[in-house]
Amino acid sequence: MLANDMKKGQTGTQVNGWKFEIMDNMRGIIRLAKVYGIETEIGSIYVHDIDTVDMPDGSTESVEFTSAQAKKVTQTQAALKTMGW
């Protein structure tokens, strides 16, 4: 599934294992989500931190990026690595 195709209410799992629910219909590399981790919080998450997305039929799909998103994801990951994250 393309990252831009995720709609409000769609659920999934992040790379760290936490569940999330998308809270907006925006596009791009940052999305607003309710994350069910140590605490339940609503905030911004990077699409490259999403591992799988739950589909209505009960299956899961991995997230794919457009070429523009892939370029931004690469730049973001390089910047985070430089900061020590």
C-alpha angles and dihedrals in degrees: 000000000000114000090233091058094064110111134198111288096025113134135205148139129277124222090259090056098255119134121235142186121211111238101188142042095227127127131225137066097303121062134179111242143165105236121202101207131121084325128014107249139165116223147114121304131183115243090226087065090062114099103180139358122217114237124212091249091059097258126115131230133195120240121255127195134221114239091259091050092047089055092050092045090054091050092047093049091049090051092048091049090052089054090051099254 
